[in-house]
Amino acid sequence: MDIWLFLLIIVGCLLGLMALGLPIAFTMAGVAIFGTIVVWGWSGLFTVASATFGNATNFIYVAIPLFLLMANFLQNSGLADDMYEIIYRWAGGVRGGLAMGTIVICAIFGAMSGISSAATVTMGLIALPSMLQRGYDKSMVLGCIIAGGALGILIPPSIMMIVYAGVAEVSVGELFMAGVMPGILLALLYMVYIGVRCWLQPHLGPAVNVRFSFREKLVILKGAILPILLVLLVLGTIYTGICTPTEAAGVGALGALVCMAVYRRLTMERLKSALLFTVTTNAMVMWIVIGAACFSHFIAVAGIHDKIYEAMVTLDIWRWWIIIIMQVIFLILGMFLNAAAIVTLLGPLFVPIIMELGFDPVWFGILFVVNMEMGYLTPPFGFNLFVLKGVVPKDISMTDIYRSIIPFVGIQMLCLIIVMMFPKIAMWLPGLMKAGS
């Protein structure tokens, strides 16, 4: 059978099974297992099992449950309440100040948790009713929370970067440092948009009339001490080489537990809830990793991987067009699939190609993560859209949520283009990290 026809049949099977509502992890594994039996017979399953086991037991993935645990501890710690009060007192009197402050809190939460849902849920419960009560436009409020929450997968530590590092076989520490500047850039772009828009249209984010004395503003800053210490503890130990990312994840989880205790939120019920959510989320991620590893091995052994690699590297076109085509593929798939499924499915195929073309896999990983941020916001299956819908008042519809993200997706696309045009934005800190080691 022609290799391209074989690929078409495989893709058709994947799409058909996903259309029936089967989980992506079991769809990929099922197609790989069935295809292996058809092509090589039952004996071929031994190679699939061994390759999948080797991939799924990669030491890098140990950091995932630890960062998830840290995120869940933080979500239950009460840190966000103090952080929002800081924003309210210092920036509430500025047009759009609360929305811009929400972006800052989401960025800090991203630097402490590594996932998007923690900031999205927390700000949905704290910031959303506060801003709506003070006359903020509904779309502005929803958009800043959804987009700000997605910063958690770009600003390190990031669960998605750990998955990419395992697939691309690059340093997690370098990838984390590469995400710092693009993460700050994206947060600043959000804030500039909010500030300019609210300056031109004051009704979108009116200034809060309540005024606080300088002493009242100064006193509340104590609420920023623990978040800053935790960020420095996790990222600082990675940057200086004191800890590996996996070790830093353990330190961060312990630090988040201490934060719960300091804020007197450490109860048996909250502890059990955090542990249960960590186990279930980690199981979901690892099933996707296992299913994609199984499928990637099947594609490689069947010769499809080599055919696609050969076809793309020998294309007589500008090499940047190939990068752009890959980004478009990521963008389209991000609307329908989980980000972990996309990277584990396409990473083994795309990373060797971009390396052959002379691009840095760490920089390419940042492009992928920024692209997946768009996936978290774009319908029909944007993850953050449904996370926020679960905590907003009943009078806010999915149509309201869909409408709110349009300008923020455009800003994410602008950030992606900027990082593509100026790779140093991502690679500056990893370069310093290498020079200092």
N, C-alpha and C positions, 0 to 999 in steps of 0.2 A: 504493500500500500504506500502511496506517495506520502511523504512526511508532512506536507502542508495539509493534505486532506485529513490525515490522522489528527493533526493539531486542531483542525476545524471541528472534528467530531468531539474531541475532548472538551473544547470550549463550549460547544453546544450542550454537552452533558452537564457541565458545571452550571451554566446559565439556567438550564431546565430544572435542575434539582433545587437551585436557589429560588427560582420562581415558585416552586411548590412549597417554599417556606422552611426547607431543611437548614439547620445551622451550617454556617460556612465551614467550620472546622471539620465536621463529619462529612460534608459534601466533598471537600478536597481529599480527605483521607479515603473516602469510599471510592471515588473515581480512580485514585492512584492504585488502590488495592485491586479493584476490578480490572484495570488496564494492565497491571503487572501479571495477573493470572492469565489474561487473554494472550499477552505477548510471550511470556516466559514460562507459564505454567505455575503450579503451586510452589515449586522450589524457589521462584523469584521473590517470594514473600520474606525469605530470610534476609536478603540484602536490604529490603525496604525497612524491616524491623530494626536491623542493626544501625542503619544510617539515621533513622528517625530517633532512636534512643540516644545516639551520640550527640545529635543536635539539641534535643530537648534537655539533656543533662549538662549543658554548657554552664560553667561556673558563673558566667555573667548574669544569668537569669536569677540567681539567688537574691540579687538586689531588688527584684521586682516586688516580692511580698513584703520586704522590709520598708521600701518607700511607700507602698500601699498602706502599711500599718501606720507609718508616720503621718500620712495624709488623713487617715481616719481618726487618729488621736487628735490632730490639729482641729479637725472639723468639730470635735466634741469638747475642745478645750476652752472656748469662749474668747480666744485671742481676737477674733474678728470684731467682736463688740467694742473692745477698746480701740482697735485700729480705726473703726468707722467713726467713733466719737472724736478721734484726733482729726480726721478729715472734716467732720462737721464743724468743729470749732475753728480750724485754721483756714478752710477753703469754702465754707458754706456761704460766705458773703460775696463770693465771686460767681458770675453767671456761669452755669455749668460746672461749678466747683465740686458738687457732690458726685456728679457723673465722672469727672476727671479723677476725683479721689477714689472712686470705685475701681477704676482701671489700675491705680497705684496699689490698692489693697489686693486686687486679683494677681498683679505681678508679684507682690511679696508672697502671697499664698502659693503661687506657682513655684517660687524659689524655695518654699518649705515643703511642698507636697509631691510634686511630680505628676499630678493628674489634673484634669480640667474640672471634673465633677465637684471637687471639694469647694473651690471658689465659687462655682456657679450656684450650687445649692445654698451655700452660706450667704452670699450676697443677695440671692433671691429671697431669702428669709429676712435679712436685716436691712439691706439698702433699698430694695424695691418698694416696700410699703412706705419707707421714710421719704423717698424722693417723690412718689406719687402724691403723698400727703402734702408735700410742699409745692405742688403745682408743676412738677416736671412732666414733659411730654412722654406719653406711654412708650412710643417707639424708641425714643432716646434712652429711656431707662432700660428697656428690655435689651436693646442692641448693645449697650455698654456692658451689661452683665454677661450676656452670652459671649461676646467677643473677648472681654477681659478674662472670663473663665478659661477660654481656650489657650491663653498664654501659658497655662500650666504644662502644656506638652512641648513648648519651645524654650521657656526659661528653665535652666537646670535646677535641680535634678529632674529628669523626664523619663517616665516609664517607656515612652515610645523610642527615645534615643537608645535605651538599653536594648530593646528588641532589635533596632537597626544595627547596633554595634555587634550583636551576636550573629546577625546575618552577614554583615559586610566585613566582619573580622577586623574592626578598627578599635582604637582605644576609646573606652567609655569616657575617661577623664578628658581627653581632647575634644570629644563630641560635646560634652557638657560645657566646656569653656567656649566652644565655637557657638553655642546657642545664646550666650550672655548678651553680646552686642546686638544681634538681630532681635532678641527678645526686648531689649530696652528700646531699640529703634521702633519696633511695632507698637509698643506701649506709648511712646512719644507721638507717633503718627495718630493713634487713636485720640490722644489728649488734645493735639493740635486741631484735629477735626471737630471735636466736641466744643473746644474753646471758641474757635472761629464761628462755628454754626450758631452757638448760643449768643455770641456777641452780635451777629447779624439778625438773629431771630430770638430775642430775649424770652419769649413765651415758652421756648423749648426747655430752658433750664434757668428759671428765675433765681436771683440771689436770695438767700435766706435773710430775713429781717433781724433775726436774733444776733446780738453782738456779745462777744466775750472779752473780758479783760486780758491783758497780756499774761498776767499771773495764772488765770484759768487755762489759758492756752499752754503755758509752760508746764503746769502740773500734769496735764493729761498726757504729755509726751512720755511719761514713764511706761505707758502701755506699749511703746514701740521697742522697749529694751529687749524683751524676750524674743520677739520675731527677728530682730536684727542679730541677736546672739545665735539663734538657731541657724539662720542663713549662713553666717560666718563660720559656724561650727561645721556645717555640711560641705559647703563649697570651698571654704578655706582649707580644710584638711585635704580635700582632693587636689586643689591647685598647688599646694605646697608639697604634695607627695607624702604627707604623713599617713594618710589612709587611702586605700583603694576605694573606688565608688561603692563596692559592696560593703566594705567596713564602715564607710561614711553613712551608708543607709542604716546600718545598725545603730550607729551613734545618734543619727537623726531621730530614729524611732524612740530611742531612750530619752532624748531631749524633749520630744513631743509629749511623752508620757509624764515627764517632769512638769511640763507646762500645764497639763491637765490637773496635776496635783496642786500646783501653785494657785491655779484659779478655782480650786476646790470643786472640780468637775469629775474627779476620779472616783466613780462609783462602779460597783460590780455590773450593773446593767449596761452602762456606757462601755465598759471594758469588753463585755461579751459581745455587744453590738459591733464594736470596732473589729474585734477578732473575726467574727462571723463574716462581716462584709469583706475583710481582707482575704479570707480563705476562698470565698465564692468568686470574687473578682480575679484573684490569682489563678484559680482553676480555669476560668473562662479564657484568660490570656494564654495559659499554657496549652490548653486544648487547641487553640488556634495555631500556636507555634508547632505543635505536634502534627496537626493536620497539614499545615503548609509545608513542613519539612518532608513529610511523606510524599506529598504531591511534587515538590521540587526535585526529590530524588528520582521519582518516576520519570519526570520530564527530562532530566539529565541523562539517565541511563537509556531512555528511548531515542536519544539523539536529537530531540527537538531543541534542547538548549543550545547545542553547538550550531544547528542550522540557523537559528535566530541570531545568535552571536555573529556568525559569519556574514549573514545578510546585512546586519546593521553596521558593522565596522568597515565593510567594503562599499558602503553607499557613497557615491560620488557627489556628496553634498557638504556644505559647511558644517563642521562638527557641532556648532551651536544649535543648528536645526534639530539635531538628534536630542540634545538636552531639552529643547522646547517641546518636542514631540513627547518625550517622557513626562514632562510636567503636565501636559494636556491629558495624557493617559491617567496620571495620578489624580488630577482634578476630577475627571469623569468617574473613575472608580471610587473616589472619596465620597461621592454622593450616595453610593449604594452599599459600600463595604466598610467593615471595621479597619482602622488604620493598621493594626497589628497584622491582619490578614493580608493587606496589600503589600506591606514591606516584606513579610516572610514569603509571599508568593512571587513578587517581582524583584526583590533584592538580589537573590542569587543570579538572576538573569541580567539586570541592569548594571549592577556594580562592576562586574568585569568589563562590560562594554565601555563605561565612562572612564575606567582606568586605562583601557587600551587607547582611548581618545585623548588621554593626557590630563584628565580632570581629577581633582582630589576627592576621594570617597567621603572624607569628613565634611567638606563643603557641600557635596551632593546630598549628604544626610540632612544637613540644615535646610536645603531646598525642599527635600521630601517632607520634613516636619512642618515647615511653613505651609506647604501645600495641604498637608493633612489638617492644619488649623482651619483652612477653608472647608474641608470635608466635615469638620465638626459643626460648621455653621450652615452648610448648604442642604436644602431639602432634596429628596424626600426623607432621608434617613440621618440628617445631621444629629449627632449624639447630644450636643449641648442644647439643641432645641427641645428635645423631649425631657432632658434633665430639668430644665427650667420650667417646662409646662407642668411638671409634677409638683412644683411648690408655689406657683403663682395663684392668685385668686381666680375663681371660676369664671368671672366676667372677662378674663383675658383669653382670647381664642388662639388657636394655632395660626390663623391668618395674621393676627397681630404680631405674633412672634416671627413668622416668615418675613413679613414686611419690614420688621425692625433691623434685620441683619444685612439688608442690601448694601448700604454705604460701607459697612464694616468689612464685608467680603471684598469690596473694591479696594479698601485700604490694605488688606492682606495681600491682594494681588500686586499692589504697588510695592509693598515690602519685598515680595518674592522677586520682582523685577530688579529692585535696587540691589539685593544681595547677589543676584545673578551677575549684574553689571560690575559690582564692586566686591569681589570675593574677599578682600582684606577685612571687610566688616566682620565676617565670620572667622577668618583665619588669624586675626591679629593676636588674640589671647592664647590660642593653642601654640602659636609661634613663640610667644614669651614663655609659655609653660615648658616647651622643649628646650629653649635657650637656658632656662634656669635649672634644668635637671642635670 
